Amino acid sequence: MKAAGRYTWTATPLCSTKATELAPITVSAEVNRSAEDVFAYATDPSCFAKWQQGVISGHMEGGDSLGVGDRCVMVRRIGCTNRTSTSELVRVDPPRTWRVAGIDGPIRATVDVEVAGLDDQRARVTIAVDFAGQGIGRLLIPLAAQRQARKEMPANMAALKRNLERQT
C-alpha cells in the first residue's frame, strides 16, 4: 500500500506565509499656507488630535529638534478603549518630507508626509499611510485598519486644510 502524500486537490487554496500586499492609502490637498507652516502643523504630534479622527493626544520624545530615531507617541481611540502606539522617525527633511514607522502593536503604520511649495503662500501636502501586521495584525489590516483609514483619510486631510487656512 502506498503512503498518503501531500493533499493536492485543485480546489484547495495555496498557502503562503507572505502577507498580501495592499496599496498605501494616499490623500493630497493644496493649502493656502507656506510649505513651512504646512510641514510644521502636519508633522506636530501635539496637533494630531485637532485634525485626525480618533487621535486623543500625541507628542515627540527626544527634545525640541527632530532627528532620525526620535519617537512619536500617540494615543488613539480604537473601539471602546484608548490605545498608545509608538512610531520611530525614520526620515525628516523640513519642510519637505517626514516619515514615521510603527514599532509596537499588532498593526504598525508607516506614514509619509510630503510638502511641496507651490509659491510663497501655497503648498501641496500629500500623506500616505501603509500598514504592516504582526501576528493577529496581519488579519486585521484588510478587515479593519485599511477600511477605517480609507474612510478617515479624506476627512482628516480636509480638517488639516481647514485648520491651516483658518490660522493667520
TORTOR-496346 format. One line per 10 residues: number of its first residue (from 1); their letters; for each residue x, y, z of N, C-alpha, C. Coordinates in pm, whole numbers, plus 50000, padded with zeros to 5 digits. Atoms other than C-alpha are relative to their C-alpha. Example, Ala and Ser with C-alpha at 12.3 -4.5 7.8 and 13.67 -1.06 7.14 Angstrom:
2
1	AS	50089,49881,50000,51230,49550,50780,50090,50120,50000 | 49918,49881,49994,51367,49894,50714,49923,50109,50073
//
This chain:
168
1	MKAAGRYTWT	50084,49883,50000,50000,50000,50000,50089,50123,50000 | 49923,49878,50014,50131,50344,49907,49962,50098,50112 | 50025,49903,49893,50169,50606,50184,49930,50123,49943 | 50071,49878,50041,49942,50908,50166,50099,50114,49982 | 49912,49888,50028,50111,51209,50017,49934,50132,50035 | 50050,49865,49979,50053,51580,50022,49861,50014,49938 | 50134,49977,50048,49692,51689,49980,50006,50099,49885 | 49981,49916,50118,49676,51832,49628,49871,50024,49922 | 50125,49974,50069,49311,51873,49546,50003,50140,49942 | 49985,49872,50069,49287,52162,49297,49917,50113,50059
11	ATPLCSTKAT	50082,49894,49940,49020,52349,49491,50058,50053,50131 | 49937,49954,49876,49247,52385,49794,50083,50124,49970 | 49922,49879,50027,49382,52742,49806,50146,49980,50042 | 49858,50007,49966,49758,52778,49807,50024,50074,50131 | 49963,49935,49874,49906,52864,50145,50126,50080,49977 | 49883,49916,50014,50156,53143,50170,50028,50069,50132 | 49964,49926,49879,50345,53296,50457,50019,50147,49970 | 49982,49860,50039,50383,53620,50260,49869,50075,50019 | 50118,49919,49980,50141,53892,50365,49953,50057,49866 | 50056,49939,50120,49907,54026,50099,50045,50144,49991
21	ELAPITVSAE	49956,49863,50021,50045,54347,49954,49879,50086,49969 | 50108,49906,50023,49789,54625,49982,50061,50136,49972 | 49947,49869,50037,49843,54966,49827,49986,50097,50117 | 50013,49898,49897,49913,55255,50065,49879,50089,49970 | 50111,49906,50015,49627,55497,50123,50063,50139,49993 | 49936,49871,50025,49725,55837,49984,49894,50107,49976 | 50086,49884,50021,49549,56173,50007,50088,50122,49982 | 49922,49881,50029,49662,56515,49888,49907,50120,49996 | 50078,49876,50007,49547,56877,49908,50094,50118,49981 | 49930,49873,50009,49658,57224,49815,49951,50088,50113
31	VNRSAEDVFA	50032,49920,49883,49670,57454,50117,50053,50141,49978 | 49959,49860,50013,49683,57834,50117,50082,50043,50120 | 49901,49967,49897,49978,57848,50355,50137,49964,49945 | 49864,50031,50045,50355,57834,50315,50033,49854,50030 | 49957,50139,49978,50527,57497,50292,50051,49982,50143 | 49947,50009,49862,50700,57569,50626,49886,49988,50101 | 50115,50007,49909,50364,57629,50801,49929,49866,49990 | 50069,50127,50021,50204,57321,50647,50081,49886,50061 | 49915,50107,49947,50500,57098,50735,49999,50001,50152 | 49995,49990,49854,50521,57227,51094,49872,49948,50064
41	YATDPSCFAK	50128,50041,49943,50150,57167,51159,49972,49851,49975 | 50032,50138,50037,50112,56834,50973,50088,49897,50070 | 49908,50096,49937,50412,56676,51150,50014,50022,50150 | 49996,49974,49856,50348,56808,51503,49900,49909,50071 | 50093,50092,49935,50201,56520,51708,49906,50066,50100 | 50090,49933,49906,50058,56766,51961,49881,50062,49928 | 50112,49948,50080,49832,56892,51677,49915,49889,49938 | 50070,50108,50069,49722,56548,51551,49853,49990,50042 | 50138,50013,49952,49407,56542,51769,49909,50108,49940 | 50079,49891,50058,49295,56868,51602,49952,49967,49859
51	WQQGVISGHM	50040,50028,50138,49274,56713,51255,49990,49852,49965 | 50010,50143,50029,49292,56331,51280,49891,49936,50085 | 50106,50070,49928,48983,56132,51373,50059,49891,50087 | 49959,50107,49910,49033,55904,51671,50124,50028,50082 | 49879,49970,49923,49352,56067,51798,49961,50080,50124 | 50026,49934,49872,49333,56167,52165,50114,50097,50032 | 49884,49916,49970,49687,56302,52208,50123,49944,49929 | 49875,50043,50060,50039,56288,52072,50113,50090,50044 | 49880,49921,49968,50392,56402,52148,50124,49930,49947 | 49870,50054,50041,50752,56355,52040,50086,49982,50124
61	EGGDSLGVGD	49898,50021,49897,51012,56205,52271,50134,50032,49935 | 49867,49976,50055,51364,56331,52220,50039,50145,49990 | 49957,49860,50000,51366,56707,52261,49934,50085,49895 | 50060,49901,50088,51287,57015,52057,50035,49979,49853 | 49960,50018,50139,51486,56940,51742,49973,49855,49959 | 50033,50133,50049,51358,56646,51538,50120,49935,49934 | 49892,50075,50063,51602,56378,51435,49961,49856,49980 | 50024,50140,50027,51601,56031,51292,50024,49920,50129 | 49990,50081,49878,51542,55782,51574,49912,50052,50112 | 50091,49948,49899,51319,56013,51780,49868,49923,49993
71	RCVMVRRIGC	50123,50076,49991,50992,55859,51893,49877,50090,50004 | 50130,49933,50001,50636,55975,51825,49904,49908,50075 | 50094,50078,49920,50387,55857,52087,49860,50058,49982 | 50137,49958,50023,50015,55872,52008,49904,49915,50080 | 50110,50073,49938,49703,55777,52197,49882,50016,49906 | 50110,50002,50096,49420,55677,51966,49884,49921,50059 | 50122,50069,49957,49063,55577,52045,49969,49892,49898 | 50033,50113,50087,49002,55230,51899,49891,49920,50070 | 50114,50066,49936,48662,55085,51972,49962,50075,50127 | 50039,49941,49872,48582,55148,52338,50119,50027,50091
81	TNRTSTSELV	49882,49983,49915,48939,55188,52459,50103,50092,49934 | 49889,49919,50050,49238,55419,52424,50124,49913,49989 | 49879,50079,50024,49550,55259,52275,50117,50093,49969 | 49877,49924,50025,49901,55401,52285,50082,49926,49896 | 49911,50059,50100,50125,55344,51985,50124,50088,49988 | 49873,49929,50015,50486,55438,51929,50053,49978,49859 | 49938,50005,50132,50647,55519,51596,50138,50064,50010 | 49866,49943,50003,51006,55599,51514,50015,50087,49876 | 49974,49909,50112,51106,55892,51297,50116,49940,49919 | 49897,50063,50084,51296,55735,51007,50050,50090,49889
91	RVDPPRTWRV	49952,49902,50098,51322,56033,50772,49938,50135,50033 | 50050,49864,49981,51294,56408,50823,50087,50096,49920 | 49933,49900,50080,51383,56685,50581,49907,50122,49989 | 50092,49885,49999,51193,57002,50679,50036,50100,49890 | 50145,50019,49989,50990,57144,50517,49943,49908,49892 | 50044,50083,50112,50962,56866,50258,49948,49863,50039 | 50041,50139,49974,50945,56511,50396,50015,49962,50146 | 50003,50053,49864,50871,56328,50718,49943,49860,49992 | 50050,50138,50000,50831,55953,50772,50017,49941,50139 | 49994,50076,49876,50745,55757,51083,49955,49858,49971
101	AGIDGPIRAT	50037,50141,50014,50719,55379,51116,49967,49945,50137 | 50044,50059,49874,50526,55199,51389,50096,49893,50048 | 49905,50097,49944,50739,54990,51624,49937,49910,50105 | 50064,50087,49902,50482,54831,51855,49857,49969,49959 | 50139,50037,50027,50142,54664,51850,49987,49905,49883 | 50022,50096,50109,49989,54413,51611,49985,50065,49863 | 50013,49927,50126,49920,54678,51343,50095,50119,50008 | 49898,49894,49999,50210,54909,51259,49989,50082,49872 | 50016,49910,50114,50156,55209,51036,50132,50066,49964 | 49893,49914,50050,50414,55380,50822,49931,50118,49933
111	VDVEVAGLDD	50064,49878,50050,50319,55739,50749,50105,50088,49934 | 49913,49909,50075,50483,55955,50483,49925,50131,49979 | 50054,49866,50025,50420,56330,50471,50096,50069,49905 | 49920,49925,50096,50543,56524,50169,49932,50135,49977 | 50051,49865,50021,50504,56900,50133,50081,50063,49887 | 49934,49933,50113,50578,57083,49808,49949,50143,49994 | 50039,49860,50012,50580,57461,49798,49961,50031,49857 | 50045,49961,50134,50377,57589,49503,50038,50145,49971 | 49949,49863,50003,50463,57954,49574,50020,50040,50147 | 49970,49958,49863,50531,58165,49885,49888,49971,50099
121	QRARVTIAVD	50113,50018,49909,50183,58114,50028,49908,49884,49965 | 50080,50119,50032,50060,57785,49880,50091,49878,49997 | 49923,50125,49999,50172,57428,49927,49906,49883,49974 | 50073,50125,50017,50062,57080,49831,50053,49902,50104 | 49962,50099,49900,50062,56826,50112,49941,49865,49959 | 50042,50136,50032,50045,56452,50044,50034,49912,50119 | 49979,50092,49889,50003,56194,50319,49965,49860,49953 | 50020,50141,50036,50041,55821,50256,50014,49915,50124 | 49998,50090,49885,49964,55553,50514,50003,49857,49948 | 49990,50142,50035,50069,55190,50480,50006,49922,50131
131	FAGQGIGRLL	50006,50081,49878,50031,54906,50728,50080,49872,49986 | 49936,50130,49989,50232,54604,50837,49941,49933,50123 | 50060,50071,49888,50088,54336,51063,50096,49904,50067 | 49925,50097,49920,50242,54132,51340,49897,49908,50064 | 50095,50094,49940,50057,53815,51447,49859,50024,49948 | 50141,49978,50035,49681,53879,51453,49983,50126,49914 | 50007,49878,50078,49751,54219,51297,49996,49975,49850 | 50003,50034,50143,49804,54051,50959,49857,49980,49951 | 50140,50020,50036,49438,53955,50961,49919,50129,50013 | 50078,49880,49972,49316,54287,51099,50023,50112,49900
141	IPLAAQRQAR	49971,49891,50094,49481,54508,50836,49892,50010,49892 | 50103,49985,50104,49246,54428,50546,49857,50006,50057 | 50135,50003,49943,48946,54370,50775,49961,50130,50069 | 50035,49882,49920,48967,54684,50988,50087,50122,49971 | 49910,49884,50007,49274,54908,50964,49991,50071,49865 | 50005,49937,50132,49272,54970,50588,49862,50060,49975 | 50136,49951,50021,48895,55008,50578,49977,50130,50076 | 50016,49880,49918,48898,55261,50863,50083,50116,49945 | 49913,49895,50052,49191,55453,50717,49945,50057,49869 | 50058,49951,50126,49025,55475,50373,49882,50093,50027
151	KEMPANMAAL	50113,49916,49964,48721,55625,50541,50045,50131,50063 | 49957,49883,49922,48911,55866,50769,50092,50096,49923 | 49895,49916,50060,49194,55993,50547,49947,50122,49922 | 50049,49879,50068,48989,56223,50317,49946,50105,50099 | 50052,49907,49899,48813,56377,50619,50114,50062,50080 | 49883,49947,49928,49146,56413,50802,50070,50107,49917 | 49933,49903,50086,49301,56592,50503,49917,50128,49990 | 50086,49882,50006,49000,56826,50478,50012,50081,50129 | 49984,49930,49871,49034,56909,50851,50137,50067,50009 | 49865,49941,50000,49410,56968,50812,50000,50129,49918
161	KRNLERQT	50006,49883,50088,49349,57209,50523,49918,50112,50065 | 50087,49901,49936,49064,57386,50704,50069,50068,50118 | 49932,49945,49882,49264,57430,51026,50116,50092,49961 | 49887,49919,50044,49572,57561,50846,49954,50130,49936 | 50045,49880,50069,49377,57807,50633,49927,50096,50093 | 50062,49913,49900,49194,57942,50941,50105,50078,50079 | 49894,49933,49924,49523,58027,51113,50048,50122,49923 | 49946,49881,50067,49659,58372,51044,50131,50041,50061
//
